Amino acid sequence: MAQNGINCHDKVKQSEIPMKSINISLPDGMRAYVEEQVADGGYSTISEYFRELVRQDQKRKAKERLETLLLEGLNSGSATPLTEKDWDDIRQAVRSKVEGHKGLNTNG
């Protein structure tokens, strides 16, 4: 869908993403609704409309997951100050993760 005059789907060309087809069955009323959304909503195809619906659902579920994690954190007890050892452990975990990623990105 167009945002600020830029089609957000232009960021990655659809031809660059491998795609497979699926078939769905819709009652006539729902099919008419979908076709109307495509015509009125700036979508070039029904597939584009459904891809956008899936992206929105993915974002919604990610937001729900984040909210759940935040609530778990808030309900996990009182905050305690980080010690120097805590910071050292965090730094070491980050270094290990970075080194692991460097090993994955080596072209050798």
Secondary structure, 3 states (H helix, E strand, C coil): CEECCEEHHHCCCHHHCCCCCCCCCCCHHHHHHHHHHHHHCCCCCHHHHHHHHHHHHHHHHHHHHHHHHHHHHHCCCCCCCCCHHHHHHHHHHHHHHHHHHHHHCCCC
